[in-house]
Amino acid sequence: MGLPSKKRTSQSKHDRASHFALKHRSLGACAKCGKAILSHRACPHCGTYKGKLVLKVKTKKPARAKK
């Protein structure tokens, strides 16, 4: 088995792992409702993709008021 010939310093570990950070997601606007959505995905709010209805989105019914 191979063994490391030199000690890896703390700085070299940080340099190696510098690209492990989470990337920012690029959000676009829905063409129909204008809400922020991920690109190349159907809008979870109105169910459209490229101007066409592709999902049936259930709307929440308001809670009934107690008498």
Biopython code that builds the backbone (N, CA, C, O; Angstrom):
import numpy as np
from Bio.PDB.StructureBuilder import StructureBuilder

atoms = [
    (1, "MET", "N", (0.843, -1.180, 0.000)),
    (1, "MET", "CA", (0.000, 0.000, 0.000)),
    (1, "MET", "C", (0.887, 1.241, 0.000)),
    (1, "MET", "O", (1.946, 1.282, 0.625)),
    (2, "GLY", "N", (0.414, 2.244, -0.720)),
    (2, "GLY", "CA", (1.160, 3.486, -0.755)),
    (2, "GLY", "C", (0.924, 4.315, 0.488)),
    (2, "GLY", "O", (-0.172, 4.321, 1.050)),
    (3, "LEU", "N", (1.937, 4.997, 0.903)),
    (3, "LEU", "CA", (1.836, 5.876, 2.066)),
    (3, "LEU", "C", (2.185, 7.295, 1.632)),
    (3, "LEU", "O", (2.977, 7.486, 0.710)),
    (4, "PRO", "N", (1.595, 8.292, 2.295)),
    (4, "PRO", "CA", (1.932, 9.670, 1.944)),
    (4, "PRO", "C", (3.389, 9.968, 2.296)),
    (4, "PRO", "O", (3.856, 9.642, 3.387)),
    (5, "SER", "N", (4.092, 10.589, 1.359)),
    (5, "SER", "CA", (5.504, 10.862, 1.605)),
    (5, "SER", "C", (5.707, 12.136, 2.411)),
    (5, "SER", "O", (6.748, 12.309, 3.045)),
    (6, "LYS", "N", (4.714, 13.037, 2.393)),
    (6, "LYS", "CA", (4.820, 14.273, 3.154)),
    (6, "LYS", "C", (3.495, 14.561, 3.849)),
    (6, "LYS", "O", (2.432, 14.122, 3.412)),
    (7, "LYS", "N", (3.589, 15.307, 4.936)),
    (7, "LYS", "CA", (2.393, 15.653, 5.693)),
    (7, "LYS", "C", (1.556, 16.666, 4.913)),
    (7, "LYS", "O", (2.093, 17.631, 4.369)),
    (8, "ARG", "N", (0.264, 16.450, 4.859)),
    (8, "ARG", "CA", (-0.634, 17.421, 4.237)),
    (8, "ARG", "C", (-0.972, 18.472, 5.285)),
    (8, "ARG", "O", (-1.520, 18.145, 6.338)),
    (9, "THR", "N", (-0.652, 19.725, 5.007)),
    (9, "THR", "CA", (-0.868, 20.787, 5.986)),
    (9, "THR", "C", (-2.338, 21.194, 6.019)),
    (9, "THR", "O", (-3.119, 20.858, 5.128)),
    (10, "SER", "N", (-2.687, 21.922, 7.063)),
    (10, "SER", "CA", (-4.071, 22.388, 7.193)),
    (10, "SER", "C", (-4.445, 23.281, 6.028)),
    (10, "SER", "O", (-5.559, 23.195, 5.511)),
    (11, "GLN", "N", (-3.523, 24.143, 5.606)),
    (11, "GLN", "CA", (-3.806, 25.055, 4.495)),
    (11, "GLN", "C", (-4.017, 24.281, 3.197)),
    (11, "GLN", "O", (-4.900, 24.631, 2.414)),
    (12, "SER", "N", (-3.237, 23.249, 2.957)),
    (12, "SER", "CA", (-3.408, 22.488, 1.722)),
    (12, "SER", "C", (-4.732, 21.727, 1.736)),
    (12, "SER", "O", (-5.344, 21.520, 0.688)),
    (13, "LYS", "N", (-5.178, 21.307, 2.937)),
    (13, "LYS", "CA", (-6.495, 20.665, 3.036)),
    (13, "LYS", "C", (-7.593, 21.663, 2.692)),
    (13, "LYS", "O", (-8.549, 21.325, 1.994)),
    (14, "HIS", "N", (-7.453, 22.908, 3.188)),
    (14, "HIS", "CA", (-8.449, 23.940, 2.880)),
    (14, "HIS", "C", (-8.437, 24.286, 1.401)),
    (14, "HIS", "O", (-9.492, 24.492, 0.801)),
    (15, "ASP", "N", (-7.252, 24.351, 0.812)),
    (15, "ASP", "CA", (-7.147, 24.650, -0.616)),
    (15, "ASP", "C", (-7.804, 23.554, -1.452)),
    (15, "ASP", "O", (-8.492, 23.842, -2.431)),
    (16, "ARG", "N", (-7.590, 22.314, -1.066)),
    (16, "ARG", "CA", (-8.162, 21.195, -1.803)),
    (16, "ARG", "C", (-9.682, 21.195, -1.704)),
    (16, "ARG", "O", (-10.372, 20.884, -2.674)),
    (17, "ALA", "N", (-10.202, 21.544, -0.531)),
    (17, "ALA", "CA", (-11.636, 21.487, -0.298)),
    (17, "ALA", "C", (-12.346, 22.797, -0.597)),
    (17, "ALA", "O", (-13.520, 22.946, -0.257)),
    (18, "SER", "N", (-11.667, 23.750, -1.223)),
    (18, "SER", "CA", (-12.264, 25.065, -1.436)),
    (18, "SER", "C", (-13.466, 25.013, -2.380)),
    (18, "SER", "O", (-14.356, 25.859, -2.287)),
    (19, "HIS", "N", (-13.505, 24.046, -3.275)),
    (19, "HIS", "CA", (-14.608, 23.964, -4.235)),
    (19, "HIS", "C", (-15.743, 23.067, -3.735)),
    (19, "HIS", "O", (-16.663, 22.777, -4.500)),
    (20, "PHE", "N", (-15.707, 22.624, -2.490)),
    (20, "PHE", "CA", (-16.763, 21.769, -1.945)),
    (20, "PHE", "C", (-17.968, 22.568, -1.458)),
    (20, "PHE", "O", (-18.979, 21.978, -1.078)),
    (21, "ALA", "N", (-17.881, 23.887, -1.461)),
    (21, "ALA", "CA", (-18.973, 24.720, -0.950)),
    (21, "ALA", "C", (-20.205, 24.581, -1.834)),
    (21, "ALA", "O", (-20.097, 24.255, -3.016)),
    (22, "LEU", "N", (-21.368, 24.830, -1.260)),
    (22, "LEU", "CA", (-22.611, 24.756, -2.016)),
    (22, "LEU", "C", (-22.689, 25.906, -3.005)),
    (22, "LEU", "O", (-22.283, 27.026, -2.696)),
    (23, "LYS", "N", (-23.205, 25.634, -4.182)),
    (23, "LYS", "CA", (-23.338, 26.644, -5.223)),
    (23, "LYS", "C", (-24.713, 27.305, -5.115)),
    (23, "LYS", "O", (-25.673, 26.681, -4.661)),
    (24, "HIS", "N", (-24.800, 28.554, -5.528)),
    (24, "HIS", "CA", (-26.073, 29.255, -5.550)),
    (24, "HIS", "C", (-26.910, 28.723, -6.698)),
    (24, "HIS", "O", (-26.397, 28.508, -7.796)),
    (25, "ARG", "N", (-28.185, 28.513, -6.455)),
    (25, "ARG", "CA", (-29.088, 28.062, -7.502)),
    (25, "ARG", "C", (-29.565, 29.272, -8.283)),
    (25, "ARG", "O", (-29.922, 30.302, -7.710)),
    (26, "SER", "N", (-29.566, 29.129, -9.597)),
    (26, "SER", "CA", (-30.036, 30.241, -10.420)),
    (26, "SER", "C", (-31.544, 30.113, -10.599)),
    (26, "SER", "O", (-32.036, 29.099, -11.094)),
    (27, "LEU", "N", (-32.259, 31.131, -10.200)),
    (27, "LEU", "CA", (-33.707, 31.127, -10.283)),
    (27, "LEU", "C", (-34.156, 32.022, -11.422)),
    (27, "LEU", "O", (-33.557, 33.064, -11.687)),
    (28, "GLY", "N", (-35.214, 31.604, -12.088)),
    (28, "GLY", "CA", (-35.825, 32.410, -13.130)),
    (28, "GLY", "C", (-37.237, 32.760, -12.708)),
    (28, "GLY", "O", (-37.698, 32.339, -11.648)),
    (29, "ALA", "N", (-37.917, 33.523, -13.528)),
    (29, "ALA", "CA", (-39.289, 33.906, -13.215)),
    (29, "ALA", "C", (-40.248, 33.115, -14.100)),
    (29, "ALA", "O", (-39.973, 32.904, -15.281)),
    (30, "CYS", "N", (-41.347, 32.686, -13.543)),
    (30, "CYS", "CA", (-42.377, 31.975, -14.305)),
    (30, "CYS", "C", (-42.999, 32.959, -15.292)),
    (30, "CYS", "O", (-43.285, 34.104, -14.942)),
    (31, "ALA", "N", (-43.204, 32.504, -16.526)),
    (31, "ALA", "CA", (-43.756, 33.381, -17.552)),
    (31, "ALA", "C", (-45.220, 33.712, -17.286)),
    (31, "ALA", "O", (-45.705, 34.766, -17.698)),
    (32, "LYS", "N", (-45.926, 32.816, -16.599)),
    (32, "LYS", "CA", (-47.357, 33.038, -16.366)),
    (32, "LYS", "C", (-47.620, 33.795, -15.063)),
    (32, "LYS", "O", (-48.296, 34.824, -15.064)),
    (33, "CYS", "N", (-47.086, 33.284, -13.957)),
    (33, "CYS", "CA", (-47.415, 33.902, -12.657)),
    (33, "CYS", "C", (-46.308, 34.811, -12.127)),
    (33, "CYS", "O", (-46.565, 35.614, -11.230)),
    (34, "GLY", "N", (-45.092, 34.713, -12.651)),
    (34, "GLY", "CA", (-44.020, 35.608, -12.243)),
    (34, "GLY", "C", (-43.277, 35.204, -10.987)),
    (34, "GLY", "O", (-42.392, 35.935, -10.543)),
    (35, "LYS", "N", (-43.608, 34.061, -10.397)),
    (35, "LYS", "CA", (-42.922, 33.627, -9.183)),
    (35, "LYS", "C", (-41.570, 33.019, -9.540)),
    (35, "LYS", "O", (-41.354, 32.601, -10.677)),
    (36, "ALA", "N", (-40.663, 32.971, -8.571)),
    (36, "ALA", "CA", (-39.324, 32.439, -8.798)),
    (36, "ALA", "C", (-39.378, 30.918, -8.877)),
    (36, "ALA", "O", (-39.952, 30.259, -8.009)),
    (37, "ILE", "N", (-38.764, 30.361, -9.946)),
    (37, "ILE", "CA", (-38.719, 28.912, -10.130)),
    (37, "ILE", "C", (-37.330, 28.520, -10.613)),
    (37, "ILE", "O", (-36.583, 29.354, -11.124)),
    (38, "LEU", "N", (-36.987, 27.238, -10.446)),
    (38, "LEU", "CA", (-35.756, 26.707, -11.001)),
    (38, "LEU", "C", (-35.903, 26.595, -12.508)),
    (38, "LEU", "O", (-36.991, 26.312, -13.012)),
    (39, "SER", "N", (-34.817, 26.814, -13.224)),
    (39, "SER", "CA", (-34.894, 26.743, -14.673)),
    (39, "SER", "C", (-35.092, 25.304, -15.135)),
    (39, "SER", "O", (-34.661, 24.366, -14.464)),
    (40, "HIS", "N", (-35.740, 25.134, -16.273)),
    (40, "HIS", "CA", (-36.022, 23.838, -16.895)),
    (40, "HIS", "C", (-36.901, 22.952, -16.020)),
    (40, "HIS", "O", (-36.767, 21.728, -16.044)),
    (41, "ARG", "N", (-37.789, 23.556, -15.255)),
    (41, "ARG", "CA", (-38.730, 22.802, -14.424)),
    (41, "ARG", "C", (-40.094, 23.475, -14.478)),
    (41, "ARG", "O", (-40.202, 24.676, -14.724)),
    (42, "ALA", "N", (-41.123, 22.685, -14.245)),
    (42, "ALA", "CA", (-42.476, 23.226, -14.234)),
    (42, "ALA", "C", (-42.668, 24.087, -12.989)),
    (42, "ALA", "O", (-42.081, 23.824, -11.939)),
    (43, "CYS", "N", (-43.488, 25.108, -13.122)),
    (43, "CYS", "CA", (-43.760, 26.002, -12.001)),
    (43, "CYS", "C", (-44.624, 25.269, -10.974)),
    (43, "CYS", "O", (-45.691, 24.768, -11.330)),
    (44, "PRO", "N", (-44.196, 25.191, -9.708)),
    (44, "PRO", "CA", (-44.999, 24.498, -8.705)),
    (44, "PRO", "C", (-46.233, 25.291, -8.273)),
    (44, "PRO", "O", (-47.118, 24.742, -7.618)),
    (45, "HIS", "N", (-46.301, 26.570, -8.631)),
    (45, "HIS", "CA", (-47.413, 27.411, -8.207)),
    (45, "HIS", "C", (-48.573, 27.363, -9.196)),
    (45, "HIS", "O", (-49.731, 27.268, -8.789)),
    (46, "CYS", "N", (-48.269, 27.429, -10.501)),
    (46, "CYS", "CA", (-49.348, 27.430, -11.498)),
    (46, "CYS", "C", (-49.324, 26.193, -12.392)),
    (46, "CYS", "O", (-50.301, 25.945, -13.100)),
    (47, "GLY", "N", (-48.245, 25.405, -12.387)),
    (47, "GLY", "CA", (-48.202, 24.160, -13.135)),
    (47, "GLY", "C", (-47.888, 24.305, -14.608)),
    (47, "GLY", "O", (-48.203, 23.398, -15.379)),
    (48, "THR", "N", (-47.281, 25.405, -15.038)),
    (48, "THR", "CA", (-46.981, 25.589, -16.454)),
    (48, "THR", "C", (-45.494, 25.390, -16.723)),
    (48, "THR", "O", (-44.656, 25.589, -15.844)),
    (49, "TYR", "N", (-45.186, 24.996, -17.950)),
    (49, "TYR", "CA", (-43.807, 24.884, -18.411)),
    (49, "TYR", "C", (-43.787, 25.320, -19.864)),
    (49, "TYR", "O", (-44.494, 24.754, -20.697)),
    (50, "LYS", "N", (-42.980, 26.322, -20.167)),
    (50, "LYS", "CA", (-42.889, 26.903, -21.508)),
    (50, "LYS", "C", (-44.261, 27.331, -22.029)),
    (50, "LYS", "O", (-44.573, 27.141, -23.204)),
    (51, "GLY", "N", (-45.072, 27.906, -21.149)),
    (51, "GLY", "CA", (-46.364, 28.439, -21.540)),
    (51, "GLY", "C", (-47.470, 27.418, -21.648)),
    (51, "GLY", "O", (-48.597, 27.783, -21.981)),
    (52, "LYS", "N", (-47.195, 26.141, -21.378)),
    (52, "LYS", "CA", (-48.211, 25.097, -21.474)),
    (52, "LYS", "C", (-48.494, 24.520, -20.100)),
    (52, "LYS", "O", (-47.584, 24.370, -19.284)),
    (53, "LEU", "N", (-49.744, 24.198, -19.842)),
    (53, "LEU", "CA", (-50.139, 23.603, -18.574)),
    (53, "LEU", "C", (-49.714, 22.140, -18.568)),
    (53, "LEU", "O", (-50.184, 21.363, -19.399)),
    (54, "VAL", "N", (-48.837, 21.749, -17.651)),
    (54, "VAL", "CA", (-48.344, 20.380, -17.597)),
    (54, "VAL", "C", (-48.649, 19.696, -16.270)),
    (54, "VAL", "O", (-48.550, 18.473, -16.179)),
    (55, "LEU", "N", (-49.018, 20.455, -15.237)),
    (55, "LEU", "CA", (-49.336, 19.897, -13.924)),
    (55, "LEU", "C", (-50.676, 20.430, -13.446)),
    (55, "LEU", "O", (-51.037, 21.577, -13.712)),
    (56, "LYS", "N", (-51.400, 19.589, -12.744)),
    (56, "LYS", "CA", (-52.608, 20.051, -12.072)),
    (56, "LYS", "C", (-52.214, 20.372, -10.639)),
    (56, "LYS", "O", (-51.867, 19.476, -9.870)),
    (57, "VAL", "N", (-52.268, 21.634, -10.285)),
    (57, "VAL", "CA", (-51.840, 22.082, -8.965)),
    (57, "VAL", "C", (-53.054, 22.184, -8.067)),
    (57, "VAL", "O", (-54.038, 22.843, -8.402)),
    (58, "LYS", "N", (-52.974, 21.524, -6.919)),
    (58, "LYS", "CA", (-54.058, 21.585, -5.951)),
    (58, "LYS", "C", (-53.939, 22.879, -5.162)),
    (58, "LYS", "O", (-52.849, 23.240, -4.719)),
    (59, "THR", "N", (-55.043, 23.570, -4.986)),
    (59, "THR", "CA", (-55.045, 24.797, -4.183)),
    (59, "THR", "C", (-55.577, 24.461, -2.806)),
    (59, "THR", "O", (-56.465, 23.623, -2.649)),
    (60, "LYS", "N", (-55.019, 25.127, -1.819)),
    (60, "LYS", "CA", (-55.469, 24.888, -0.449)),
    (60, "LYS", "C", (-56.793, 25.604, -0.224)),
    (60, "LYS", "O", (-56.951, 26.772, -0.580)),
    (61, "LYS", "N", (-57.737, 24.891, 0.371)),
    (61, "LYS", "CA", (-59.016, 25.500, 0.706)),
    (61, "LYS", "C", (-58.890, 26.198, 2.048)),
    (61, "LYS", "O", (-58.237, 25.683, 2.955)),
    (62, "PRO", "N", (-59.507, 27.363, 2.186)),
    (62, "PRO", "CA", (-59.420, 28.063, 3.473)),
    (62, "PRO", "C", (-60.141, 27.261, 4.567)),
    (62, "PRO", "O", (-61.127, 26.570, 4.309)),
    (63, "ALA", "N", (-59.623, 27.375, 5.783)),
    (63, "ALA", "CA", (-60.232, 26.668, 6.924)),
    (63, "ALA", "C", (-61.601, 27.243, 7.211)),
    (63, "ALA", "O", (-61.817, 28.452, 7.121)),
    (64, "ARG", "N", (-62.520, 26.365, 7.556)),
    (64, "ARG", "CA", (-63.878, 26.821, 7.866)),
    (64, "ARG", "C", (-63.888, 27.518, 9.217)),
    (64, "ARG", "O", (-63.232, 27.083, 10.163)),
    (65, "ALA", "N", (-64.635, 28.596, 9.289)),
    (65, "ALA", "CA", (-64.738, 29.348, 10.539)),
    (65, "ALA", "C", (-65.659, 28.609, 11.499)),
    (65, "ALA", "O", (-66.701, 28.081, 11.110)),
    (66, "LYS", "N", (-65.249, 28.583, 12.759)),
    (66, "LYS", "CA", (-66.083, 27.921, 13.771)),
    (66, "LYS", "C", (-67.252, 28.806, 14.126)),
    (66, "LYS", "O", (-67.141, 30.032, 14.137)),
    (67, "LYS", "N", (-68.365, 28.180, 14.414)),
    (67, "LYS", "CA", (-69.577, 28.928, 14.785)),
    (67, "LYS", "C", (-69.585, 29.277, 16.243)),
    (67, "LYS", "O", (-70.529, 29.904, 16.722)),
]
sb = StructureBuilder()
sb.init_structure("model")
sb.init_model(0)
sb.init_chain("A")
sb.init_seg("    ")
for serial, (resi, resn, name, xyz) in enumerate(atoms, 1):
    if name == "N":
        sb.init_residue(resn, " ", resi, " ")
    sb.init_atom(name, np.array(xyz, "f"), 0.0, 1.0, " ", f" {name:<3s}", serial, name[0])
structure = sb.get_structure()
